[in-house]
Amino acid sequence: MSMGESASTASNNGASAGTANRFDEAHLDIHGIDTAVFTAGPAQAAEWVALLPRATLRIFAGAGHLLLDERADAVAAISEFLDLDRT
């Protein structure tokens, strides 16, 4: 996988059992996989996203806790998410 590729993208279109309806807004969860600060891995992040009815998870290789400084495509992912949410 090259440095410019996302390690993973997942989307959840339906709420998991027990999810409150108050989380009906679109949600983007981004993670740099190479962080020492956030010790939970991609599986834990996917579990969190599964609890939100309109959540998308983007995990980026080659970046850590300072994801937005380390990966321009992470910033682009946020811009794309915000553009999609307006439609």
Buried (B, 14 or more C-beta within 10 A) or exposed (E): EEEEEBBBEBEBEEBEEEBEEEEEEBBBBBBBBBBEEBEEEBEEBBEBBBBBBBBBBBBBBBBBEEBEEBBEBBEEBBEBBEEEEEE
